[in-house]
């Protein structure tokens, strides 16, 4: 309790929380005062078997009353609050209101996710947004029986609501259901929760690394899509330029056409085609990222042109240009911290080098050495077992996603041979 007093200040001892006005984007402060306008942050979503979806809220300012109306500033939706619960480990107690400095769980929100700001509808404020990294590892999962199919879908939906770094999607090429997360352990825990909490029996595949693709240089493509069928045909002509974007920028699409050579409604079709084309790259079929696409020119047919035709042409032009633009395979790199007794340093270092790791530094903490390294995720499978065996079970490690970097030639060749490049 002395440590709590020393290290965990009360809200009155720290500065007022800062946010922005959603309309003017001006900075706003909210003091820790129960009489000030309401400002709260949903920092956790939990699925309760009896109460349904619970949003854990930290009240920064104002007073939150059960049954009242609040504004979800992140989603711009006004919602009615249900009951408020004071949580005590595995017990809970109902409360009528929560004031600045309180942490409560609220039931009744229809649409809310981790990081949403809850505030007074008359005094909107948007607190600092949470940034969630892209998942870097995925496994295929399938229900064992027909009865498990519905339970699996329900379990996956609830787990993805609770954890924004956990994603579920269907692979278009194989039809498999893929669950993705931030590491081997992350997925192991989620799968274990499915078995224990949701009683779902499922088959889980081997973990697969989520690679990405980008471009190495600038390229241009000139594509005409023309198809004649009974009645109206399909015609679209698109000239696209593609170039590498800044790392982390995603897709930037620009319309540089002049004189209305492509009407606005058809330009949106080109952008849709480009976005769909980005989902599967030309090198090995992985999603493309950090690409700038400029629509330079094109032409239309007064009868046969349509948004759908330009969508197809946009996708074809992106693929055509990307093939000329020296596509690059990106692999996820993890920041790894290893704590080991000094006598095992040599073995741990040698093992990291064999995994294409780069040691960034080492510090001594008492009798323990702490190593910081960057290692490709693809080389980290089974590392926990290997580290235990190298150090007689005395070393531990933690890792988190750091960035995407171009993969070396031998990794690229493994994928390009598989797709026949």
VOGU-3710 file (C-alpha; in Angstrom, 3 decimals, decimal comma):
1> xxxxxxxxxx> 0,000/0,000/0,000  2,944/2,325/0,608  4,080/1,636/-2,981  0,558/2,450/-4,273  0,743/5,840/-2,515  4,283/6,481/-3,785  3,897/5,393/-7,421  0,206/5,673/-8,334  -0,955/9,291/-7,983  -4,616/10,169/-7,525
11> xxxxxxxxxx> -6,312/11,993/-10,467  -6,076/15,216/-8,418  -2,269/15,011/-8,433  -1,814/14,850/-12,208  -2,629/17,315/-14,996  -6,113/17,481/-16,536  -6,655/15,060/-19,409  -6,359/16,572/-22,901  -8,616/15,874/-25,867  -9,812/17,592/-29,030
21> xxxxxxxxxx> -13,148/19,033/-30,123  -14,450/16,625/-32,832  -15,813/19,536/-34,909  -13,135/22,228/-34,623  -10,189/19,929/-33,725  -9,119/22,447/-31,074  -7,455/21,164/-27,893  -9,747/20,813/-24,836  -8,912/19,993/-21,226  -11,178/18,026/-18,907
31> xxxxxxxxxx> -10,355/18,471/-15,184  -10,923/15,556/-12,730  -14,062/17,248/-11,400  -17,453/15,475/-10,977  -19,195/18,750/-11,906  -17,322/19,147/-15,229  -18,726/17,740/-18,531  -18,425/13,961/-18,829  -15,315/12,440/-20,471  -14,548/8,708/-20,197
41> xxxxxxxxxx> -12,428/6,179/-22,082  -13,461/2,594/-22,898  -10,160/0,787/-22,238  -11,416/-2,819/-22,316  -14,343/-4,792/-23,751  -15,382/-7,999/-21,997  -18,030/-10,590/-22,837  -19,880/-11,668/-19,695  -21,972/-14,876/-19,897  -24,813/-13,242/-17,914
51> xxxxxxxxxx> -24,579/-9,515/-18,710  -23,462/-9,700/-22,347  -21,025/-7,076/-23,603  -19,391/-5,007/-20,851  -17,359/-1,866/-21,554  -14,816/-0,998/-18,865  -14,680/2,789/-18,522  -12,291/5,131/-16,782  -14,119/8,357/-15,896  -11,730/11,288/-16,417
61> xxxxxxxxxx> -14,241/14,049/-15,652  -17,927/14,573/-14,908  -20,492/12,063/-13,661  -21,914/9,050/-15,494  -25,434/7,966/-14,471  -26,954/4,522/-15,153  -29,779/4,714/-17,699  -28,678/8,097/-19,106  -27,778/9,086/-22,670  -24,125/9,561/-23,669
71> xxxxxxxxxx> -22,263/10,306/-26,896  -19,705/7,894/-28,329  -17,495/10,610/-29,861  -15,295/8,116/-31,734  -18,265/6,677/-33,641  -20,397/9,855/-33,531  -23,353/7,913/-32,071  -25,640/8,839/-29,196  -26,448/5,781/-27,087  -28,442/4,944/-23,989
81> xxxxxxxxxx> -26,439/3,469/-21,154  -27,728/0,392/-19,303  -26,492/-0,599/-15,857  -23,212/0,350/-14,203  -21,186/-2,212/-12,254  -18,360/-1,799/-9,772  -16,073/-4,761/-10,501  -14,249/-6,692/-7,761  -12,246/-9,540/-9,326  -14,948/-12,163/-10,073
91> xxxxxxxxxx> -17,711/-10,285/-8,190  -19,611/-7,166/-9,173  -21,964/-4,680/-7,545  -24,490/-2,356/-9,174  -23,964/1,405/-8,823  -26,274/4,241/-9,823  -23,522/6,629/-10,905  -19,768/6,895/-11,415  -17,779/10,067/-10,843  -14,425/11,454/-12,032
101> xxxxxxxxxx> -11,622/9,078/-10,973  -13,833/5,954/-10,947  -13,409/2,803/-13,016  -16,669/0,979/-13,792  -18,057/-1,543/-16,274  -21,097/-0,418/-18,293  -23,667/-2,703/-19,920  -26,070/-1,777/-22,704  -23,806/-0,246/-25,357  -24,779/-1,497/-28,811
111> xxxxxxxxxx> -21,671/-0,286/-30,636  -18,450/0,283/-28,705  -14,871/-0,903/-28,988  -11,574/-0,516/-27,135  -10,331/3,083/-27,290  -13,736/4,771/-27,822  -14,423/8,072/-26,022  -17,711/8,413/-24,094  -18,760/11,986/-23,329  -21,601/14,424/-22,635
121> xxxxxxxxxx> -23,707/14,881/-25,849  -23,771/18,646/-25,208  -19,981/18,919/-24,724  -18,294/16,507/-27,177  -14,617/15,655/-26,719  -12,347/13,078/-28,334  -9,594/11,688/-26,112  -6,295/10,390/-27,506  -6,850/7,539/-29,959  -5,346/4,080/-29,439
131> xxxxxxxxxx> -3,307/2,719/-32,354  -3,487/-1,040/-32,815  -0,775/-2,755/-34,887  -1,609/-5,026/-37,808  -1,645/-8,763/-36,969  1,583/-10,469/-38,055  0,797/-14,179/-37,698  -2,184/-16,295/-38,684  -3,481/-19,863/-38,428  -6,232/-21,688/-40,268
141> xxxxxxxxxx> -9,076/-22,930/-38,059  -12,092/-25,137/-38,774  -14,847/-26,612/-36,597  -14,580/-30,343/-35,848  -18,321/-30,994/-36,262  -21,355/-29,293/-37,787  -22,573/-28,466/-34,263  -19,308/-26,586/-33,560  -19,688/-24,397/-36,662  -22,152/-21,930/-35,142
151> xxxxxxxxxx> -20,397/-21,940/-31,754  -17,070/-21,186/-33,469  -18,481/-18,178/-35,346  -20,003/-16,822/-32,111  -16,764/-17,351/-30,140  -14,607/-15,671/-32,804  -16,939/-12,671/-32,978  -16,848/-12,171/-29,198  -13,067/-12,598/-29,006  -12,461/-10,094/-31,832
161> xxxxxxxxxx> -14,760/-7,572/-30,085  -12,664/-7,890/-26,918  -9,260/-7,725/-28,656  -8,684/-5,258/-31,542  -5,364/-6,940/-32,469  -7,182/-10,239/-33,160  -8,701/-10,505/-36,657  -10,796/-13,105/-38,448  -11,135/-13,411/-42,234  -11,826/-15,966/-44,957
171> xxxxxxxxxx> -8,997/-16,617/-47,429  -10,451/-16,000/-50,905  -8,107/-18,488/-52,601  -8,447/-21,472/-50,236  -11,802/-20,748/-48,551  -10,132/-21,341/-45,167  -11,044/-19,359/-42,058  -7,891/-17,545/-40,877  -7,430/-16,083/-37,399  -4,591/-13,580/-36,996
181> xxxxxxxxxx> -2,826/-12,079/-33,984  0,386/-10,585/-32,644  2,370/-13,775/-32,040  2,360/-17,524/-31,388  1,500/-17,128/-27,697  -1,296/-14,643/-28,440  -3,037/-17,138/-30,754  -2,400/-20,077/-28,408  -4,170/-18,242/-25,558  -7,121/-17,255/-27,764
191> xxxxxxxxxx> -7,530/-20,820/-29,052  -7,318/-22,129/-25,472  -10,052/-19,665/-24,422  -12,243/-20,951/-27,258  -11,915/-24,490/-25,956  -12,375/-23,571/-22,252  -14,866/-20,686/-22,210  -16,877/-21,287/-25,367  -16,608/-25,121/-25,442  -15,758/-25,096/-29,159
201> xxxxxxxxxx> -13,928/-28,088/-30,624  -11,809/-27,022/-33,618  -8,824/-28,089/-35,704  -6,043/-25,493/-35,795  -3,358/-25,360/-38,508  0,294/-24,389/-38,260  1,087/-20,687/-37,712  1,772/-18,689/-40,879  3,612/-15,361/-41,005  1,682/-12,440/-42,523
211> xxxxxxxxxx> 4,003/-11,083/-45,199  3,188/-7,918/-47,201  4,199/-6,624/-50,608  5,171/-3,160/-51,823  6,853/-1,617/-54,870  10,530/-0,968/-55,547  10,184/1,735/-58,190  7,783/3,812/-60,290  5,877/2,294/-63,236  2,970/3,142/-65,548
221> xxxxxxxxxx> 0,262/0,955/-67,100  -2,152/1,738/-69,956  -5,082/-0,697/-69,923  -8,191/-0,929/-72,103  -10,983/-3,190/-70,924  -13,506/-3,921/-73,660  -16,055/-6,699/-73,667  -18,968/-7,058/-76,063  -21,984/-9,076/-75,002  -25,630/-9,027/-76,067
231> xxxxxxxxxx> -26,965/-5,480/-75,614  -24,630/-3,026/-73,879  -20,958/-3,952/-73,747  -18,295/-2,957/-71,213  -15,594/-0,387/-71,993  -13,018/1,382/-69,836  -9,619/2,892/-70,604  -7,274/3,731/-67,715  -3,704/5,052/-67,506  -2,219/4,582/-64,002
241> xxxxxxxxxx> 1,120/5,470/-62,435  2,254/3,565/-59,334  5,194/4,342/-57,040  6,467/3,310/-53,598  4,854/5,221/-50,717  6,257/6,140/-47,320  6,375/3,113/-44,976  3,106/2,989/-43,044  1,160/5,225/-45,472  -1,092/2,449/-46,847
251> xxxxxxxxxx> -2,701/3,306/-50,205  -2,714/6,903/-51,461  -4,950/7,318/-54,531  -4,870/10,558/-56,551  -6,880/11,655/-59,567  -4,683/13,731/-61,901  -6,946/13,583/-64,984  -7,887/16,877/-66,645  -10,885/18,096/-68,585  -13,216/15,436/-67,218
261> xxxxxxxxxx> -11,834/12,690/-69,511  -13,109/10,240/-66,867  -16,316/11,313/-65,056  -16,205/11,439/-61,234  -18,479/8,419/-60,769  -16,108/6,309/-62,895  -13,025/7,568/-60,990  -14,513/6,072/-57,810  -14,821/2,784/-59,729  -11,099/2,917/-60,604
271> xxxxxxxxxx> -10,236/3,512/-56,930  -12,403/0,558/-55,842  -10,640/-1,663/-58,400  -7,230/-0,497/-57,165  -8,175/-1,146/-53,510  -9,393/-4,659/-54,361  -6,235/-5,295/-56,391  -4,108/-4,294/-53,372  -5,554/-7,210/-51,381  -3,469/-9,720/-53,352
281> xxxxxxxxxx> -0,063/-8,635/-54,655  1,650/-9,774/-57,858  4,784/-11,276/-56,274  3,340/-13,982/-54,017  -0,310/-13,023/-53,466  0,220/-11,150/-50,168  -1,573/-7,818/-49,514  0,153/-4,766/-50,989  0,901/-1,792/-48,712  2,452/1,688/-48,905
291> xxxxxxxxxx> 1,704/2,412/-52,562  0,889/5,748/-54,218  -1,396/5,387/-57,250  -2,050/8,307/-59,635  -4,793/8,149/-62,281  -3,165/10,014/-65,206  -5,560/9,611/-68,133  -8,192/7,458/-69,751  -11,218/7,513/-71,980  -14,848/6,430/-71,988
301> xxxxxxxxxx> -17,476/5,146/-74,391  -20,756/7,051/-74,357  -22,833/3,853/-74,162  -20,652/1,000/-72,902  -18,733/2,657/-70,042  -19,826/1,968/-66,465  -18,451/2,130/-62,933  -18,067/-1,669/-62,964  -16,002/-1,559/-66,191  -13,674/1,053/-64,676
311> xxxxxxxxxx> -13,399/-0,994/-61,492  -12,185/-3,986/-63,521  -9,826/-1,783/-65,561  -8,436/-0,167/-62,374  -7,627/-3,587/-60,889  -6,019/-4,786/-64,145  -3,944/-1,596/-64,485  -2,683/-1,864/-60,886  -1,555/-5,483/-61,412  0,064/-4,601/-64,758
321> xxxxxxxxxx> 1,961/-1,598/-63,319  2,970/-3,465/-60,141  4,635/-6,234/-62,167  6,840/-3,606/-63,868  7,587/-1,782/-60,592  9,954/-4,412/-59,133  7,645/-5,695/-56,355  9,254/-6,176/-52,939  8,341/-8,738/-50,262  8,123/-7,312/-46,724
331> xxxxxxxxxx> 8,480/-9,477/-43,624  7,492/-8,571/-40,025  10,435/-7,801/-37,727  10,019/-8,254/-33,976  11,741/-6,410/-31,131  12,966/-9,189/-28,803  14,208/-8,727/-25,233  16,045/-11,657/-23,640  17,017/-11,854/-19,937  19,723/-14,445/-19,351
341> xxxxxxxxxx> 22,497/-15,294/-16,839  25,874/-14,100/-18,230  27,324/-17,606/-18,697  24,823/-18,336/-21,499  25,377/-15,081/-23,418  27,561/-16,680/-26,105  25,056/-19,458/-26,892  22,097/-17,050/-26,934  23,974/-14,643/-29,242  24,983/-17,420/-31,629
351> xxxxxxxxxx> 21,404/-18,697/-31,775  20,079/-15,196/-32,550  22,602/-14,835/-35,390  21,445/-18,158/-36,854  17,888/-16,735/-36,861  18,958/-13,657/-38,893  18,727/-11,594/-35,707  20,554/-8,319/-35,085  21,577/-7,618/-31,493  21,037/-3,942/-30,715
361> xxxxxxxxxx> 22,615/-3,797/-27,287  23,158/-5,422/-23,908  22,844/-4,064/-20,364  23,591/-5,634/-17,001  20,885/-5,704/-14,328  22,463/-7,221/-11,254  23,384/-10,828/-12,082  21,260/-10,825/-15,252  22,146/-9,662/-18,770  19,386/-8,066/-20,863
371> xxxxxxxxxx> 19,782/-8,408/-24,639  17,788/-6,297/-27,117  17,540/-7,683/-30,647  15,543/-7,390/-33,888  14,568/-10,771/-35,365  12,264/-11,728/-38,277  9,073/-13,311/-36,953  9,449/-16,253/-39,366  12,592/-17,306/-37,459  11,000/-17,138/-33,996
381> xxxxxxxxxx> 8,752/-20,206/-34,132  9,627/-22,582/-31,306  12,068/-20,091/-29,766  10,737/-20,535/-26,205  11,722/-24,236/-26,221  15,140/-23,542/-27,796  15,948/-20,756/-25,287  15,052/-23,028/-22,346  17,295/-25,785/-23,672  20,236/-23,382/-24,273
391> xxxxxxxxxx> 20,058/-21,887/-20,762  18,827/-24,832/-18,627  15,468/-23,041/-18,326  16,979/-19,919/-16,709  16,426/-17,342/-19,498  13,158/-15,673/-20,462  12,211/-13,494/-23,415  9,463/-11,175/-24,600  8,791/-9,841/-28,079  6,575/-7,327/-29,826
401> xxxxxxxxxx> 6,009/-6,271/-33,420  8,348/-3,474/-34,545  8,084/-2,920/-38,313  8,027/-4,466/-41,791  11,330/-4,718/-43,691  12,269/-6,092/-47,148  12,815/-9,845/-46,971  16,198/-11,298/-48,083  16,622/-12,996/-51,451  16,336/-16,580/-50,150
411> xxxxxxxxxx> 12,958/-15,864/-48,509  11,636/-14,159/-51,657  12,753/-17,078/-53,837  10,830/-19,525/-51,658  7,575/-17,756/-52,518  8,283/-16,762/-56,113  9,189/-20,342/-57,055  5,881/-21,501/-55,560  3,879/-19,112/-57,778  6,106/-19,629/-60,851
421> x> 7,805/-16,228/-61,151
//
